[in-house]
Amino acid sequence: MGLWHQEAEDELGITGVPSLVFDDERTLFVRIEQPIADVSAARRLLADLTDLAAQPMEEVRRT
């Protein structure tokens, strides 16, 4: 587990969990505070996160 974590950090820049890894190796650390029960809402969120991961930013917070 430790070796995989180090490889993930070295190769993909992952520093925490949960992190999403997209097909082109973009990564996005995500903390969701409440379960998303609605499937269509979860799919919209994933689509939005995919778009967000492509942006040149360091951190986004929604409160």
PyMOL Python script that loads the backbone (N, CA, C, O; Angstrom):
from pymol import cmd

cmd.read_pdbstr("""\
ATOM      1  N   MET A   1       0.817  -1.190   0.000  1.00  0.00           N
ATOM      2  CA  MET A   1       0.000   0.000   0.000  1.00  0.00           C
ATOM      3  C   MET A   1       0.866   1.260   0.000  1.00  0.00           C
ATOM      4  O   MET A   1       0.580   2.210  -0.729  1.00  0.00           O
ATOM      5  N   GLY A   2       1.905   1.270   0.802  1.00  0.00           N
ATOM      6  CA  GLY A   2       2.784   2.429   0.852  1.00  0.00           C
ATOM      7  C   GLY A   2       3.463   2.698  -0.467  1.00  0.00           C
ATOM      8  O   GLY A   2       3.591   3.854  -0.872  1.00  0.00           O
ATOM      9  N   LEU A   3       3.904   1.647  -1.151  1.00  0.00           N
ATOM     10  CA  LEU A   3       4.571   1.798  -2.444  1.00  0.00           C
ATOM     11  C   LEU A   3       3.589   2.343  -3.479  1.00  0.00           C
ATOM     12  O   LEU A   3       3.947   3.221  -4.264  1.00  0.00           O
ATOM     13  N   TRP A   4       2.354   1.835  -3.489  1.00  0.00           N
ATOM     14  CA  TRP A   4       1.358   2.331  -4.430  1.00  0.00           C
ATOM     15  C   TRP A   4       1.061   3.799  -4.181  1.00  0.00           C
ATOM     16  O   TRP A   4       0.885   4.571  -5.123  1.00  0.00           O
ATOM     17  N   HIS A   5       1.005   4.187  -2.906  1.00  0.00           N
ATOM     18  CA  HIS A   5       0.735   5.586  -2.584  1.00  0.00           C
ATOM     19  C   HIS A   5       1.864   6.467  -3.099  1.00  0.00           C
ATOM     20  O   HIS A   5       1.616   7.531  -3.666  1.00  0.00           O
ATOM     21  N   GLN A   6       3.093   6.031  -2.905  1.00  0.00           N
ATOM     22  CA  GLN A   6       4.240   6.814  -3.377  1.00  0.00           C
ATOM     23  C   GLN A   6       4.238   6.921  -4.894  1.00  0.00           C
ATOM     24  O   GLN A   6       4.522   7.986  -5.444  1.00  0.00           O
ATOM     25  N   GLU A   7       3.918   5.821  -5.576  1.00  0.00           N
ATOM     26  CA  GLU A   7       3.835   5.858  -7.038  1.00  0.00           C
ATOM     27  C   GLU A   7       2.728   6.806  -7.497  1.00  0.00           C
ATOM     28  O   GLU A   7       2.916   7.565  -8.448  1.00  0.00           O
ATOM     29  N   ALA A   8       1.577   6.766  -6.827  1.00  0.00           N
ATOM     30  CA  ALA A   8       0.474   7.649  -7.183  1.00  0.00           C
ATOM     31  C   ALA A   8       0.868   9.108  -7.001  1.00  0.00           C
ATOM     32  O   ALA A   8       0.516   9.960  -7.818  1.00  0.00           O
ATOM     33  N   GLU A   9       1.595   9.390  -5.937  1.00  0.00           N
ATOM     34  CA  GLU A   9       2.051  10.763  -5.697  1.00  0.00           C
ATOM     35  C   GLU A   9       3.097  11.178  -6.733  1.00  0.00           C
ATOM     36  O   GLU A   9       3.030  12.277  -7.283  1.00  0.00           O
ATOM     37  N   ASP A  10       4.053  10.305  -6.992  1.00  0.00           N
ATOM     38  CA  ASP A  10       5.126  10.624  -7.939  1.00  0.00           C
ATOM     39  C   ASP A  10       4.616  10.746  -9.375  1.00  0.00           C
ATOM     40  O   ASP A  10       4.988  11.676 -10.090  1.00  0.00           O
ATOM     41  N   GLU A  11       3.766   9.807  -9.798  1.00  0.00           N
ATOM     42  CA  GLU A  11       3.354   9.750 -11.199  1.00  0.00           C
ATOM     43  C   GLU A  11       2.146  10.627 -11.520  1.00  0.00           C
ATOM     44  O   GLU A  11       2.042  11.153 -12.628  1.00  0.00           O
ATOM     45  N   LEU A  12       1.235  10.789 -10.562  1.00  0.00           N
ATOM     46  CA  LEU A  12      -0.012  11.489 -10.846  1.00  0.00           C
ATOM     47  C   LEU A  12      -0.229  12.726  -9.991  1.00  0.00           C
ATOM     48  O   LEU A  12      -1.166  13.484 -10.243  1.00  0.00           O
ATOM     49  N   GLY A  13       0.600  12.949  -8.999  1.00  0.00           N
ATOM     50  CA  GLY A  13       0.443  14.109  -8.142  1.00  0.00           C
ATOM     51  C   GLY A  13      -0.619  13.952  -7.078  1.00  0.00           C
ATOM     52  O   GLY A  13      -1.053  14.943  -6.491  1.00  0.00           O
ATOM     53  N   ILE A  14      -1.050  12.721  -6.814  1.00  0.00           N
ATOM     54  CA  ILE A  14      -2.079  12.480  -5.812  1.00  0.00           C
ATOM     55  C   ILE A  14      -1.476  12.630  -4.425  1.00  0.00           C
ATOM     56  O   ILE A  14      -0.474  11.995  -4.097  1.00  0.00           O
ATOM     57  N   THR A  15      -2.096  13.475  -3.622  1.00  0.00           N
ATOM     58  CA  THR A  15      -1.594  13.690  -2.262  1.00  0.00           C
ATOM     59  C   THR A  15      -2.602  13.315  -1.198  1.00  0.00           C
ATOM     60  O   THR A  15      -2.277  13.346  -0.010  1.00  0.00           O
ATOM     61  N   GLY A  16      -3.818  12.961  -1.588  1.00  0.00           N
ATOM     62  CA  GLY A  16      -4.833  12.597  -0.613  1.00  0.00           C
ATOM     63  C   GLY A  16      -5.933  11.765  -1.223  1.00  0.00           C
ATOM     64  O   GLY A  16      -6.065  11.667  -2.443  1.00  0.00           O
ATOM     65  N   VAL A  17      -6.709  11.178  -0.364  1.00  0.00           N
ATOM     66  CA  VAL A  17      -7.862  10.397  -0.821  1.00  0.00           C
ATOM     67  C   VAL A  17      -9.126  11.004  -0.245  1.00  0.00           C
ATOM     68  O   VAL A  17      -9.074  11.535   0.864  1.00  0.00           O
ATOM     69  N   PRO A  18     -10.239  10.957  -0.920  1.00  0.00           N
ATOM     70  CA  PRO A  18     -10.410  10.332  -2.235  1.00  0.00           C
ATOM     71  C   PRO A  18      -9.951  11.262  -3.355  1.00  0.00           C
ATOM     72  O   PRO A  18     -10.173  12.472  -3.300  1.00  0.00           O
ATOM     73  N   SER A  19      -9.328  10.703  -4.339  1.00  0.00           N
ATOM     74  CA  SER A  19      -8.923  11.436  -5.534  1.00  0.00           C
ATOM     75  C   SER A  19      -9.490  10.733  -6.754  1.00  0.00           C
ATOM     76  O   SER A  19      -9.516   9.504  -6.816  1.00  0.00           O
ATOM     77  N   LEU A  20      -9.937  11.507  -7.711  1.00  0.00           N
ATOM     78  CA  LEU A  20     -10.409  10.950  -8.971  1.00  0.00           C
ATOM     79  C   LEU A  20      -9.265  11.015  -9.966  1.00  0.00           C
ATOM     80  O   LEU A  20      -8.551  12.016 -10.024  1.00  0.00           O
ATOM     81  N   VAL A  21      -9.084   9.965 -10.747  1.00  0.00           N
ATOM     82  CA  VAL A  21      -8.081   9.929 -11.809  1.00  0.00           C
ATOM     83  C   VAL A  21      -8.824   9.731 -13.116  1.00  0.00           C
ATOM     84  O   VAL A  21      -9.555   8.754 -13.278  1.00  0.00           O
ATOM     85  N   PHE A  22      -8.641  10.645 -14.043  1.00  0.00           N
ATOM     86  CA  PHE A  22      -9.331  10.592 -15.325  1.00  0.00           C
ATOM     87  C   PHE A  22      -8.460   9.886 -16.356  1.00  0.00           C
ATOM     88  O   PHE A  22      -7.269   9.675 -16.126  1.00  0.00           O
ATOM     89  N   ASP A  23      -9.056   9.517 -17.500  1.00  0.00           N
ATOM     90  CA  ASP A  23      -8.363   8.727 -18.527  1.00  0.00           C
ATOM     91  C   ASP A  23      -7.058   9.356 -18.992  1.00  0.00           C
ATOM     92  O   ASP A  23      -6.108   8.643 -19.316  1.00  0.00           O
ATOM     93  N   ASP A  24      -7.003  10.666 -19.027  1.00  0.00           N
ATOM     94  CA  ASP A  24      -5.774  11.333 -19.494  1.00  0.00           C
ATOM     95  C   ASP A  24      -4.824  11.639 -18.333  1.00  0.00           C
ATOM     96  O   ASP A  24      -3.922  12.466 -18.467  1.00  0.00           O
ATOM     97  N   GLU A  25      -5.030  10.972 -17.195  1.00  0.00           N
ATOM     98  CA  GLU A  25      -4.190  11.057 -15.999  1.00  0.00           C
ATOM     99  C   GLU A  25      -4.300  12.378 -15.257  1.00  0.00           C
ATOM    100  O   GLU A  25      -3.459  12.681 -14.411  1.00  0.00           O
ATOM    101  N   ARG A  26      -5.332  13.177 -15.562  1.00  0.00           N
ATOM    102  CA  ARG A  26      -5.613  14.337 -14.716  1.00  0.00           C
ATOM    103  C   ARG A  26      -6.158  13.805 -13.406  1.00  0.00           C
ATOM    104  O   ARG A  26      -6.842  12.781 -13.386  1.00  0.00           O
ATOM    105  N   THR A  27      -5.864  14.484 -12.322  1.00  0.00           N
ATOM    106  CA  THR A  27      -6.347  14.054 -11.010  1.00  0.00           C
ATOM    107  C   THR A  27      -7.098  15.188 -10.330  1.00  0.00           C
ATOM    108  O   THR A  27      -6.863  16.365 -10.603  1.00  0.00           O
ATOM    109  N   LEU A  28      -7.999  14.809  -9.446  1.00  0.00           N
ATOM    110  CA  LEU A  28      -8.777  15.788  -8.702  1.00  0.00           C
ATOM    111  C   LEU A  28      -9.097  15.193  -7.340  1.00  0.00           C
ATOM    112  O   LEU A  28      -9.715  14.132  -7.253  1.00  0.00           O
ATOM    113  N   PHE A  29      -8.682  15.870  -6.279  1.00  0.00           N
ATOM    114  CA  PHE A  29      -9.017  15.464  -4.917  1.00  0.00           C
ATOM    115  C   PHE A  29     -10.400  16.002  -4.604  1.00  0.00           C
ATOM    116  O   PHE A  29     -10.665  17.185  -4.815  1.00  0.00           O
ATOM    117  N   VAL A  30     -11.283  15.153  -4.104  1.00  0.00           N
ATOM    118  CA  VAL A  30     -12.670  15.536  -3.859  1.00  0.00           C
ATOM    119  C   VAL A  30     -13.083  15.108  -2.460  1.00  0.00           C
ATOM    120  O   VAL A  30     -12.818  13.983  -2.037  1.00  0.00           O
ATOM    121  N   ARG A  31     -13.727  16.007  -1.757  1.00  0.00           N
ATOM    122  CA  ARG A  31     -14.319  15.656  -0.459  1.00  0.00           C
ATOM    123  C   ARG A  31     -15.809  16.000  -0.543  1.00  0.00           C
ATOM    124  O   ARG A  31     -16.187  17.169  -0.620  1.00  0.00           O
ATOM    125  N   ILE A  32     -16.636  14.968  -0.528  1.00  0.00           N
ATOM    126  CA  ILE A  32     -18.084  15.140  -0.579  1.00  0.00           C
ATOM    127  C   ILE A  32     -18.609  14.877   0.822  1.00  0.00           C
ATOM    128  O   ILE A  32     -18.375  13.812   1.394  1.00  0.00           O
ATOM    129  N   GLU A  33     -19.315  15.849   1.366  1.00  0.00           N
ATOM    130  CA  GLU A  33     -19.723  15.768   2.765  1.00  0.00           C
ATOM    131  C   GLU A  33     -21.051  15.069   2.993  1.00  0.00           C
ATOM    132  O   GLU A  33     -21.360  14.683   4.120  1.00  0.00           O
ATOM    133  N   GLN A  34     -21.844  14.899   1.936  1.00  0.00           N
ATOM    134  CA  GLN A  34     -23.130  14.215   2.082  1.00  0.00           C
ATOM    135  C   GLN A  34     -23.285  13.213   0.944  1.00  0.00           C
ATOM    136  O   GLN A  34     -22.841  13.478  -0.173  1.00  0.00           O
ATOM    137  N   PRO A  35     -23.907  12.069   1.210  1.00  0.00           N
ATOM    138  CA  PRO A  35     -24.147  11.094   0.140  1.00  0.00           C
ATOM    139  C   PRO A  35     -25.026  11.699  -0.962  1.00  0.00           C
ATOM    140  O   PRO A  35     -25.891  12.533  -0.695  1.00  0.00           O
ATOM    141  N   ILE A  36     -24.791  11.269  -2.181  1.00  0.00           N
ATOM    142  CA  ILE A  36     -25.602  11.709  -3.310  1.00  0.00           C
ATOM    143  C   ILE A  36     -26.441  10.505  -3.740  1.00  0.00           C
ATOM    144  O   ILE A  36     -25.941   9.585  -4.388  1.00  0.00           O
ATOM    145  N   ALA A  37     -27.714  10.524  -3.371  1.00  0.00           N
ATOM    146  CA  ALA A  37     -28.593   9.375  -3.612  1.00  0.00           C
ATOM    147  C   ALA A  37     -29.159   9.371  -5.033  1.00  0.00           C
ATOM    148  O   ALA A  37     -29.413   8.303  -5.591  1.00  0.00           O
ATOM    149  N   ASP A  38     -29.354  10.529  -5.614  1.00  0.00           N
ATOM    150  CA  ASP A  38     -29.943  10.635  -6.945  1.00  0.00           C
ATOM    151  C   ASP A  38     -28.884  10.350  -8.010  1.00  0.00           C
ATOM    152  O   ASP A  38     -27.877  11.053  -8.098  1.00  0.00           O
ATOM    153  N   VAL A  39     -29.118   9.315  -8.818  1.00  0.00           N
ATOM    154  CA  VAL A  39     -28.137   8.888  -9.820  1.00  0.00           C
ATOM    155  C   VAL A  39     -27.862   9.990 -10.842  1.00  0.00           C
ATOM    156  O   VAL A  39     -26.708  10.212 -11.208  1.00  0.00           O
ATOM    157  N   SER A  40     -28.891  10.677 -11.302  1.00  0.00           N
ATOM    158  CA  SER A  40     -28.671  11.730 -12.300  1.00  0.00           C
ATOM    159  C   SER A  40     -27.879  12.887 -11.700  1.00  0.00           C
ATOM    160  O   SER A  40     -27.061  13.491 -12.394  1.00  0.00           O
ATOM    161  N   ALA A  41     -28.098  13.206 -10.444  1.00  0.00           N
ATOM    162  CA  ALA A  41     -27.323  14.258  -9.781  1.00  0.00           C
ATOM    163  C   ALA A  41     -25.865  13.830  -9.639  1.00  0.00           C
ATOM    164  O   ALA A  41     -24.961  14.647  -9.815  1.00  0.00           O
ATOM    165  N   ALA A  42     -25.633  12.577  -9.327  1.00  0.00           N
ATOM    166  CA  ALA A  42     -24.259  12.077  -9.206  1.00  0.00           C
ATOM    167  C   ALA A  42     -23.546  12.123 -10.554  1.00  0.00           C
ATOM    168  O   ALA A  42     -22.364  12.463 -10.620  1.00  0.00           O
ATOM    169  N   ARG A  43     -24.250  11.788 -11.617  1.00  0.00           N
ATOM    170  CA  ARG A  43     -23.643  11.845 -12.968  1.00  0.00           C
ATOM    171  C   ARG A  43     -23.333  13.276 -13.370  1.00  0.00           C
ATOM    172  O   ARG A  43     -22.295  13.543 -13.975  1.00  0.00           O
ATOM    173  N   ARG A  44     -24.240  14.210 -13.031  1.00  0.00           N
ATOM    174  CA  ARG A  44     -23.972  15.625 -13.329  1.00  0.00           C
ATOM    175  C   ARG A  44     -22.754  16.107 -12.559  1.00  0.00           C
ATOM    176  O   ARG A  44     -21.915  16.832 -13.095  1.00  0.00           O
ATOM    177  N   LEU A  45     -22.662  15.699 -11.290  1.00  0.00           N
ATOM    178  CA  LEU A  45     -21.510  16.089 -10.481  1.00  0.00           C
ATOM    179  C   LEU A  45     -20.223  15.548 -11.077  1.00  0.00           C
ATOM    180  O   LEU A  45     -19.230  16.271 -11.157  1.00  0.00           O
ATOM    181  N   LEU A  46     -20.224  14.287 -11.498  1.00  0.00           N
ATOM    182  CA  LEU A  46     -19.022  13.709 -12.103  1.00  0.00           C
ATOM    183  C   LEU A  46     -18.646  14.444 -13.378  1.00  0.00           C
ATOM    184  O   LEU A  46     -17.465  14.687 -13.626  1.00  0.00           O
ATOM    185  N   ALA A  47     -19.633  14.802 -14.190  1.00  0.00           N
ATOM    186  CA  ALA A  47     -19.361  15.572 -15.408  1.00  0.00           C
ATOM    187  C   ALA A  47     -18.766  16.935 -15.063  1.00  0.00           C
ATOM    188  O   ALA A  47     -17.814  17.378 -15.705  1.00  0.00           O
ATOM    189  N   ASP A  48     -19.323  17.598 -14.053  1.00  0.00           N
ATOM    190  CA  ASP A  48     -18.790  18.895 -13.619  1.00  0.00           C
ATOM    191  C   ASP A  48     -17.370  18.753 -13.080  1.00  0.00           C
ATOM    192  O   ASP A  48     -16.515  19.596 -13.352  1.00  0.00           O
ATOM    193  N   LEU A  49     -17.117  17.691 -12.318  1.00  0.00           N
ATOM    194  CA  LEU A  49     -15.773  17.467 -11.773  1.00  0.00           C
ATOM    195  C   LEU A  49     -14.777  17.182 -12.895  1.00  0.00           C
ATOM    196  O   LEU A  49     -13.621  17.598 -12.819  1.00  0.00           O
ATOM    197  N   THR A  50     -15.216  16.478 -13.928  1.00  0.00           N
ATOM    198  CA  THR A  50     -14.354  16.212 -15.082  1.00  0.00           C
ATOM    199  C   THR A  50     -13.945  17.524 -15.739  1.00  0.00           C
ATOM    200  O   THR A  50     -12.773  17.719 -16.065  1.00  0.00           O
ATOM    201  N   ASP A  51     -14.906  18.424 -15.935  1.00  0.00           N
ATOM    202  CA  ASP A  51     -14.602  19.746 -16.500  1.00  0.00           C
ATOM    203  C   ASP A  51     -13.696  20.538 -15.565  1.00  0.00           C
ATOM    204  O   ASP A  51     -12.757  21.195 -16.015  1.00  0.00           O
ATOM    205  N   LEU A  52     -13.971  20.477 -14.288  1.00  0.00           N
ATOM    206  CA  LEU A  52     -13.190  21.219 -13.300  1.00  0.00           C
ATOM    207  C   LEU A  52     -11.737  20.749 -13.264  1.00  0.00           C
ATOM    208  O   LEU A  52     -10.823  21.557 -13.099  1.00  0.00           O
ATOM    209  N   ALA A  53     -11.531  19.457 -13.417  1.00  0.00           N
ATOM    210  CA  ALA A  53     -10.168  18.909 -13.372  1.00  0.00           C
ATOM    211  C   ALA A  53      -9.305  19.436 -14.514  1.00  0.00           C
ATOM    212  O   ALA A  53      -8.079  19.450 -14.407  1.00  0.00           O
ATOM    213  N   ALA A  54      -9.927  19.863 -15.591  1.00  0.00           N
ATOM    214  CA  ALA A  54      -9.179  20.380 -16.738  1.00  0.00           C
ATOM    215  C   ALA A  54      -8.748  21.835 -16.556  1.00  0.00           C
ATOM    216  O   ALA A  54      -7.967  22.347 -17.358  1.00  0.00           O
ATOM    217  N   GLN A  55      -9.241  22.503 -15.525  1.00  0.00           N
ATOM    218  CA  GLN A  55      -8.947  23.918 -15.312  1.00  0.00           C
ATOM    219  C   GLN A  55      -7.625  24.107 -14.567  1.00  0.00           C
ATOM    220  O   GLN A  55      -7.268  23.290 -13.718  1.00  0.00           O
ATOM    221  N   PRO A  56      -6.899  25.186 -14.884  1.00  0.00           N
ATOM    222  CA  PRO A  56      -5.637  25.471 -14.203  1.00  0.00           C
ATOM    223  C   PRO A  56      -5.882  26.141 -12.848  1.00  0.00           C
ATOM    224  O   PRO A  56      -5.862  27.367 -12.738  1.00  0.00           O
ATOM    225  N   MET A  57      -6.109  25.336 -11.838  1.00  0.00           N
ATOM    226  CA  MET A  57      -6.392  25.886 -10.516  1.00  0.00           C
ATOM    227  C   MET A  57      -5.771  25.010  -9.456  1.00  0.00           C
ATOM    228  O   MET A  57      -5.368  23.876  -9.718  1.00  0.00           O
ATOM    229  N   GLU A  58      -5.700  25.537  -8.283  1.00  0.00           N
ATOM    230  CA  GLU A  58      -5.118  24.819  -7.155  1.00  0.00           C
ATOM    231  C   GLU A  58      -6.191  24.273  -6.224  1.00  0.00           C
ATOM    232  O   GLU A  58      -6.105  23.130  -5.775  1.00  0.00           O
ATOM    233  N   GLU A  59      -7.213  25.097  -5.929  1.00  0.00           N
ATOM    234  CA  GLU A  59      -8.213  24.671  -4.962  1.00  0.00           C
ATOM    235  C   GLU A  59      -9.537  25.381  -5.206  1.00  0.00           C
ATOM    236  O   GLU A  59      -9.574  26.570  -5.521  1.00  0.00           O
ATOM    237  N   VAL A  60     -10.618  24.633  -5.057  1.00  0.00           N
ATOM    238  CA  VAL A  60     -11.969  25.186  -5.130  1.00  0.00           C
ATOM    239  C   VAL A  60     -12.723  24.661  -3.931  1.00  0.00           C
ATOM    240  O   VAL A  60     -12.653  23.469  -3.629  1.00  0.00           O
ATOM    241  N   ARG A  61     -13.434  25.519  -3.249  1.00  0.00           N
ATOM    242  CA  ARG A  61     -14.246  25.104  -2.095  1.00  0.00           C
ATOM    243  C   ARG A  61     -15.660  25.590  -2.282  1.00  0.00           C
ATOM    244  O   ARG A  61     -15.895  26.718  -2.715  1.00  0.00           O
ATOM    245  N   ARG A  62     -16.580  24.747  -1.959  1.00  0.00           N
ATOM    246  CA  ARG A  62     -17.989  25.128  -1.943  1.00  0.00           C
ATOM    247  C   ARG A  62     -18.502  24.920  -0.541  1.00  0.00           C
ATOM    248  O   ARG A  62     -18.369  23.830   0.017  1.00  0.00           O
ATOM    249  N   THR A  63     -19.080  25.940   0.028  1.00  0.00           N
ATOM    250  CA  THR A  63     -19.579  25.812   1.395  1.00  0.00           C
ATOM    251  C   THR A  63     -21.068  26.039   1.444  1.00  0.00           C
ATOM    252  O   THR A  63     -21.668  25.971   2.517  1.00  0.00           O
TER     253      THR A  63
END
""", "prot")
cmd.dss("prot")
cmd.show_as("cartoon", "prot")
cmd.util.cbc("prot")
cmd.orient("prot")
